[in-house]
Amino acid sequence: MNITRVELSGELRLRRPFSHVLRLSFLALLAAAVAAAAGTAAAAQPKLVLGAAVSVAVLVLAFRAPVANLALFVFLTAAVPFGILNRFSVGGGVDSPGLLFSDLFLLAGLAWAALALPSQPLDRRRYLSALAMLIFLAVVVLEVLHGLRSGYGRSIVGQEGRVLLGLGTFLIALPLLAHPRSRSRLLGALTLVALALGIWGMLQWLGHFSFGAAGDVGVRSGVRLTSGGSGQLQGGEFGFPVAIVVCFAALALGEIRSWLWRGLLLAAIALNTASCLVTFERSFWLDTLAGLLFVLLFAAERRRLKLLVTLLAVGVFALAALAVVAPTTLTTAQERLVSLSSYSSDTSVRYRVVESHFVYQRIRAQPLIGSGLGASIFWGQPWAQVPPKTRHYSHNGYLWLAWKLGLPAAALLIALLVSALFSRSAAAEEQLSRVVRRGAQGAIVGLLVATIAFPSFSQLSIVPVIGLLLALALSPQLPSRPRASR
C-alpha cells in the first residue's frame, strides 16, 4: 500500500508539471495568435484596434468598478463637448454615426446592469419603473430602425438614438443605490462631477471660449432684450440647475459633518450658480427656482423658515458682491429678467409658437408610432428674414418626444418622471437618503419646467442625468441589517 501511494503520488507529481506546461504553452500560442492578428489589423486599421482595446478596458472597468464607470459616463456627457467626443469616435463619418467614447461606458454599464439587476430585491415601485424604462428603451431602438427605414440621415438617427438611450443610466444606478457602500461612493463621485461642471462653466466664461458648432460649448455672442449684454454661456447650461438643487438639498438638509464634503458642496453650488447666471436663460433661472422651492416645500417645518431666510441673505450678499465685481453682468441679468413681462412682443416666443405648430402637425399625422428618429420639419421665419430650412429639433421638449416616438412612448416617460415626484419616504429611511431623494425630485421638477421652452430630451448633456435623477428619486436607503449567522 505504501509503494502504491508513492507511485500514485509520484505519478501526480509528474502529471502536474506536464499539465501546467501544457496550459502555459496553450496560453502562449493563443497570445501569439492574438498579437499577430492585432498587429496585422493595426497596420491596416490602427484606430479600430485602439478602439477595440479601449472597449475591453471599459468593459473590465464596468464590472470591476461600476461606480467609476457610471460617474465617468455622466462626466463625459454632461461636461465634455460633443465636438471633442466626436473627434475620437470610431467608425464615424459625414453620413454615419460614430461610436463615441461615452457610448462605450453606457454599453458596458448596461451589460453589467443586465447581470446585476435580476439579483436585486426591488420593491413594487422600482420593479414597475425598471420595467417601464425597459419598454421605453425598446421603443427607442424600434424608432431608430423606423428612422433608418424611412431614409432619414443616419448621423441624425444615430445621434438622437444615442441621446435617448442615455436614460439607461436609470437601470445602471438602481443596483448601485441598493447597497450602502456603492451608494455612498456614487454620491461622492457625483459631487465631484457637479464641482467639475461648475469649474468648466467658469472656464468657458472667463476664458471667452468660442461658441461651438454643436451649440454645447463656449459663449454665444450677444444677449437679446438687453442693452449691454456681451454673451451667453452655453456649455453645460442644462446641468447647472440640477447641480445647484441637489447640492443645496444635501448641504442644507443632510446634516453632513465632514468639513471637506461641506466645502465641496458649497463650492459646487457657488460655481454652478455663477455659471447658471451668465447663461442669461430665463428658463434655466426658473428651473433652478422651481427646484429650490420644491426642496423648501418638503423640508421639515422647523427648518423651512430658517432655510428661506438663509437663501434670501445669501442672495442679497451675492447681488451686492456682483454689483461691485461685475456691475455690467448684474445689469444684463436685471434687463433679461424684466423682459419676462414683455413676452407678447418677444420674437423668441413667437418663433417657438410657430415651430410648435409645425411639430404639432407631424404629431397629428403619426400620433401612435411617431415620425421616427431623424425626422425633420421645414420652416422659416419671414418676420425675421430667416429663410426656411430643414430642422430636426423642437424647442418644446414634450412635443419633440411625441413627434419622434409617438404619444404612447412620450406619455410613458413623462408619467415615469411625474410618478417619481410622489415617491414617499420609507418608515426607516436614512436622513441623507431622504434628503438626496428630495433634491433629485426638485431637480426633476425644474427640468419639467425648463422642457417647455428647451429640448431637454434631445440633449446628450442632460438625458443621462435625467435617468440618474429618476433612480435617486425612487431608491430609498434603509438601515442595513446584520447578516444572520450561517
Sequence and secondary structure as in RCSB ss.txt:
>XXXX:A:sequence
MNITRVELSGELRLRRPFSHVLRLSFLALLAAAVAAAAGTAAAAQPKLVLGAAVSVAVLVLAFRAPVANLALFVF
LTAAVPFGILNRFSVGGGVDSPGLLFSDLFLLAGLAWAALALPSQPLDRRRYLSALAMLIFLAVVVLEVLHGLRS
GYGRSIVGQEGRVLLGLGTFLIALPLLAHPRSRSRLLGALTLVALALGIWGMLQWLGHFSFGAAGDVGVRSGVRL
TSGGSGQLQGGEFGFPVAIVVCFAALALGEIRSWLWRGLLLAAIALNTASCLVTFERSFWLDTLAGLLFVLLFAA
ERRRLKLLVTLLAVGVFALAALAVVAPTTLTTAQERLVSLSSYSSDTSVRYRVVESHFVYQRIRAQPLIGSGLGA
SIFWGQPWAQVPPKTRHYSHNGYLWLAWKLGLPAAALLIALLVSALFSRSAAAEEQLSRVVRRGAQGAIVGLLVA
TIAFPSFSQLSIVPVIGLLLALALSPQLPSRPRASR
>XXXX:A:secstr
 HHHHHHHHHHHHHHHHHHHHHHHHHHHHHHHHHHHHHHHHHHH HHHHHHHHHHHHHHHHHHH HHHHHHHHHH
HHHTS HHHHHHT BS  SSS  B HHHHHHHHHHHHHHHHGGGS   HHHHHHHHHHHHHHHHHHHHHHHHHHT
T  HHHHHHHHHHHHGGGHHHHHHHHHTSHHHHHHHHHHHHHHHHHHHHHHHHHHHTT B  TTSSSSEEE  TT
 SS  EEE TTTTHHHHHHHHHHHHHHHS    HHHHHHHHHHHHHHHHHHHTT  HHHHHHHHHHHHHHHHTS 
HHHHHHHHHHHHHHHHHHHHHHHHH HHHHHHHHHHHHGGGGGGG HHHHHHHHHHHHHHHHHHHSTTT S TT 
 EEEEEGGGTEEEEEE   SSHHHHHHHHH HHHHHHHHHHHHHHTT    TT  HHHHHHHHHHHHHHHHHHHH
TTTS GGG TTTHHHHHHHHHHHH            
